Amino acid sequence: MIDNIRRDHSRFRQIVKGKIKQDLKKYVTHGEMIGRKGKEMVTIPVPQIEIPKFRFGQKQQGGVGQGSGNPGDPVGQGDPQDGEGQAGNEAGEHQLEVDLTLAELAEILGEQLELPKIEPRGKKTIRSETDKYTDIASRGPESLRHFKRTFKEALKRQIASGTYNAGNPIIVPIKKDMRYRSWKTDVRHENSAVIIYMMDVSGSMGDEQKEIVRTEAFWIDTWLRSQYKGIETRYIIHDATAREVDENTFFKTRESGGTLISSAYKLCEKIIDTDYAPSDWNIYPFHFSDGDNWSGEDTRLCVKLLEESLLKKCNLFCYGQVDSRYGSGQFYKDLNEHFGKTNDSVILSRIENKDGILQSIKDFLGKGK
């Protein structure tokens, strides 16, 4: 019975995953999933999962409900009763909320976008220990007693001593027959990574643009955390100046000043130099902006910082340009002119609206670096 339940549960999980994969673009473009995120789980509303349907047998077989009558006749006794309310013309909405682990969500994302496994560059690792019950011991707590192995030991002892009676096969274990499950500690050293998010919060970056960044960052986090066990995340906001903030401030701050992108790149460089030695860490800066910068001179300074410092220290440098009615989009053109065809460590992506998030994720993570 337990095996049947587990098998049915596994089949249901596969159906749910298939439904989510089929409608992944819808889930990616709707940010409400982020509000359902727990520490390790995400609650997802899954609509229209098919339920079993009755199959009608052959006619004239008899059985419950057979007999004379016409389609539409009421079942049971008494006069038909008028229903209350009015008939509607809209389909009912049926949603089932299911819990998926972030690892399962990352697996779905990776399969749908055909994302390759990442090959770590940094050598820093964290020690991960897992206890696995793979051994048998002659001592242990009664809660871990292995009944089958205990029985076999008692049987071998009785056969060897000549006390075993095949006509009356009673097996009585004694203390030295007892066997207990025991464990081994599996130690793994897993690579560490840091994600550094940078975002323009000047007046031209509105709430719509920030929601796109927030949604895309959730999915980037989900994938990278499936590739690295030790992940740290840092957040930088900037207009004409840059400062490090927490996650909540990152997505909710809005300024009215101008934009100097180099201020964010300088702070990113400082954070890396202070806390994340490139020889040890896998480093992923993601910068989101609407493409406005204060001057061509500052853009040239950004290019210089990338060429002489950041690109030598990072696995990838990703720039996502979120289209805005107030943004010129010039910074994307400038980066593309300098790095578009010559450096595969600089990944550029234009995000026109929420429908562009999925392709942007593939742009950033599709190289497996």
N, C-alpha and C positions, 0 to 999 in steps of 0.2 A: 504493500500500500504506500509506504513512504517513497519507494523508488518511483512509483507511478506519479505521485505528487511532484517529486523533483523533476521528472521527465516533462510533465505537463507545464510546470513553471518555466523550465528551460525553453520549451517551445513557445510559450507566451512571450518570453523576453525576446526571442528571435523575431516574432511577429512585430513587437513594439519597435525593435531596432530597424526592421525593414520599413516600417511606416515612417519613422523619423528620417531615415536615409532618403526615402522617396520625397519627403517634403522638407528637406534640409534647408533649402533656400528660404522658405517661409520662416523657419525657426531662427535662422541667422539674421534675417532682416527685422525681426520683432524683438525688441530689447527687453520685453518683460521677463524673459527667462532668467536674466541676470538677477532680478529681484527674488527669484526662487532658488538661488544658489545657496547651499549650505557649505560646510567645511569640505565635505567629500562628495556630496550628492547634489543633484539638480532635479527639481520637480518640473515635469514637462506635461502640459496638457496635450493629449493625443486624441484627435477627433476620428470618428467613423471607423473604429476597428470592427471588422466583420464578425458577427456572432452566428452561431449555428442556426440553420433553418430546417424546418420540418420537410421531409420528403414524403410525398403522397404515394401510397401503394396502389396496386391494381384495383380496378372497380370490382364490385360483386364479391368482395372477400369477407364482408361482415365486419363486426367489431363495434367498439364504442362509437356512438354518434351516427351509426348507419340507420337507414330507414327512409320513409317517404318525406318529401319536403322540397322546397324550392330555394334557390340561392336568395339570401336576404331574409329568410324567415327567422324570427327570434328563437334562440335555444332556451328550453325550459318552459315552465308554465306561466300563465298570466298574460295580461294584455301588454303590448309593447308600450314602453314609457318614452315620453319625449325627453330628449337630452337638454341640458342647460347650456347656455352660451351659444356663441356663433362659431361656425366652421371657419378655419383659417386657410390661407393659401400659401403659408410659408413652411418650409421644412423645419422639423425640430432640430435643435442643436444638441449633439451628444458628445460629451468629452469625458475622457478618462484620464485622471492624473496619475502618472507613474513616476517613480524615482529611478533615476539613472546615475551611476557613478560618473565622476568626471573622466575616469579612464575609459568607460564605455562610450562616452560622448566623443572623446578624442579619437577612439577607434573608428567611429562612424564618420567623423570629419576626415580622417586620414584616408579611409577607403573611398569616400565620395570624391575627394579632390586628388586622389592618387598621390598623396604626399610621401616622399621617401623618408626612411629613417635617417635621423641626423647623425652625422659622424662627428663626435666631440673633438675639439681642438685643445682646450685647456686640460691640464693634468690634475687639478685639484679634485679630490674625491671625498665623499663622506662615507663613514662606516655604517653599513646597514646590517643588522642582525635579525635573523628569523629562526625561531625554534621549530624544528620538524621532528615529528614522532616517527622515526624510522628504525629505531633499535629496540631490542628486548633485553631486559635486565632481570636478575634474580631477586632484586630488592626494589621496593617502591611503595607508594600509597595504594590502599585498596581501590581507590577510585580509578586507578590506571591498570588494574589487573587485566591481563590478557587471558581470557577464559579458554580459548582454543589451545593456545600454547601450554597453558597450565595442565589441561586435560591430556595433551600429548605426552608431556613429561611424566605424568602419573601413570599413563598407560605403558610407556617404555619401562618405567621402574618395575611395575608389577609383572610384566612379561619377563624381564631379566631376572627377577627374583623367584619366578615360578609360582607366584600367587594369583596370577590372572586365570579366571575360570570362564572359558568360552561359553559354557552352558548357562552361567549366571554372571554376565559381564557387568559387574559393578566396579566403577572406577572411583576411588576415594583419594583425592590429592592430599598430600601432607605438606608441611611447611617448605621443604626443600624442592617441591615440585612447582611452587608458585613462580609465575613469570609475569613481568610488568612491562608496560609500554615505557620506552625511554626515548629521549630526544637528543638530537645533535643540533648545535647552533651553526647555522649557515651564515657565514660572514661574507658580505660583498662590499666592494668599494665602488661607489657609483659617482659619476661625474656631476659637478656642480655648475650652475649657470646663473647669470644675473641679467634681468631685463631692465633696461632704462627707458622709460617712456618720457618723451618730450612733447609738449603741445603749446601751440600759439594760443594765447587767451586774450589777444587784442580785440578791439571792438568789432572787427570784421568776422570773427569766429562766433557764430550764433549758437543757440541751443540745438538746432538740428545737426550742425556739424559736430558738436560735442557728443551728441547721442550716437552718431556714427562711429566716432573714435572709441567711445565707451563700449559699444557692441563689438567692434573689431578686436579691441584689447582683450575682451573676455575670451574670444575664440583663440587668439594667439596664445594667451596664457594657458588655456586648456590643452593645446597641442604641445607646447614646450614643456609643460609639467609632465606630460606622458613620456617625454624623451629624457628628462633629467629628474633625478630624485631630490637633488638639493637646488632649489630655485629661490633667488632673492629678487625683489622688485623694488625699483626706485622711480620716483616721479619728479619731473621738472616742468614747471610752467614758465612761460616767458611772454613779455611784450617787448618793451625796450630794454628790460632787465630780466634776469632769470633767477629763480629760487627753487629750492627743493621743498616739496610738500608731501602730505600723506595722500592716500588714494581718494578719499572723500573730497578733499580740497581740490585735487587735480581735476576732477570732472565737474565741479560746481563753480569754480572761480571764473569771473569775467572782468576784464579790465577795459579801459577805454583809450589807452595810450597807443603809441606806434609800435613798430616791430623791428627788433634787431635780433635776427636769428643766431648770430654768432655768440650772443650772450648765453644761449642754451648749450651750444656746442662746447664753449669754454667750461661751463659748469659740469657737463658730462665728462669732459676730459679730466677735470679735477677729481670727480668721484671715482673714476677708474684708477687714476694714479694713486689715490689715497687708500682705496679699499679692495681693489680687484686687480691683482697682478695678472697681466695677460697670459703669462706662462702657465698659470694655474686655472684661470676661469674661462668659461665660454661666455662671451659678452655680446649682448644683442640690444643695441640702441634702436628705438623706433621713434621717429619724429613725425608729427602730424601738424599740418598748417594749411592755410588756404592759398599759399603761394606768394603772399605779399612780403617784401622785405624793404627796409627803409631806404637802402641805396645799393647801387651796383658795387660800391666799394665794400660794403659789408658782405655781400654775396661772395666777392673774391676772397675775403677773409675766411668765410665758411669753407670754401673750396680748399684753401690752404690748410685749415685745421684738419679737414678730412684727409688730404693727401699726406701730410707730414706727421699726423699723430693718430687720429681715430681709426683709420682703416687698418693700420698696423697692429692695433690692439683688439679689434673686434672680429668675431666670426662673420658678421654681416652688419651693414648699416642700411636701415630701411627708412625710406621717406615716403609717407603717404600724403598726397595732396587732396584735401577734401574741398570739392567745388563749393564756392560761395558767390552770391551775387555781388559781394563787395570785394572779393579777392581777384587779383590780376592773374594769378597762376604763373607768374614769371619765374619763380624759384624752381619749379619743376623743369622748365625749359633750360634754365642755366645749368642745373645738375645733369640733365640729360646730355647737354652739349659737352660737358667735361668728362662724364663717366659712363654715359649710356652704352657705348660700344667698346670701351677699353677696360672696364673694371667690373668683374662679376661679383665683387663684394659690396657694391652699391646697388640696392634694389629700389627702383622707383615704381610708384603705383598711383594712378589717378582714380579717385573715388567720387563719381558723379553724384551718387545718392545711395540709399540703403541697399538697392539692388546690386551695387557694385562691390559690396563688402566681401562676398564669397570669392570673387575673382582676385580681389586685393590680397586676401589671405593666401591664395594659391601663388600669387606673384611673390610674396614675401617668403613663404616657407617651402616652395616647390623645388628648391635647389638642394635641400638636405644638408645645409651647412650650419 
